[in-house]
């Protein structure tokens, strides 16, 4: 996908991992929207719950297949 600007570039030892914003997110955050569904959003809890995110296998598959 040449010509697209990456959203994240992380150094991993002697390799660099680039995540393209057109793929989607690598984290599965489906368990977190409940913190934002009320009129008063609980951003602190939403962000804290990020620690429970799991790998988004579909996006991970796309990234692995690009190697």
C-alpha positions in Angstrom: 0.0 0.0 0.0 2.5 2.5 -1.2 1.9 6.2 -0.7 0.0 5.9 2.5 1.3 7.6 5.6 1.7 5.2 8.6 0.0 6.2 11.9 2.5 4.3 14.1 6.1 3.3 13.5 7.7 1.4 16.4 11.3 0.2 16.8 11.3 -3.5 17.7 15.0 -4.3 18.2 16.5 -4.3 14.8 13.1 -4.1 13.0 10.5 -1.4 12.6 6.8 -2.2 12.7 4.6 0.1 10.7 0.8 0.1 11.2 -1.2 1.7 8.4 -4.4 3.6 9.5 -6.3 2.1 6.6 -6.1 -1.4 8.1 -7.8 -0.6 11.4 -6.7 -1.0 14.9 -4.5 -3.8 16.2 -6.2 -3.8 19.6 -9.7 -5.2 20.0 -11.5 -2.7 22.2 -15.0 -4.1 21.9 -15.3 -4.4 25.7 -14.7 -0.6 26.3 -17.6 1.3 24.6 -19.8 0.9 27.6 -17.8 3.6 29.3 -18.8 6.1 26.7 -22.5 5.2 26.2 -24.0 7.6 28.8 -24.3 11.3 28.5 -21.4 11.8 30.9 -18.5 9.9 29.3 -16.1 8.1 31.6 -12.8 8.6 29.6 -10.6 7.7 32.6 -12.2 4.2 32.9 -12.3 3.8 29.1 -8.5 4.5 28.9 -7.7 2.4 31.9 -9.7 -0.6 30.4 -7.3 -0.5 27.5 -5.1 -2.8 29.5 -7.7 -5.5 28.9 -7.6 -5.1 25.1 -6.8 -8.2 23.2 -5.2 -8.7 19.7 -7.5 -8.0 16.8 -6.7 -11.2 14.9 -8.1 -10.0 11.6 -5.8 -7.0 11.5 -2.9 -9.0 12.8 -3.4 -11.4 9.9 -3.3 -8.6 7.4 -0.1 -7.2 8.9 1.5 -10.7 9.0 0.6 -11.3 5.4 2.3 -8.1 4.3 5.7 -9.3 5.5 
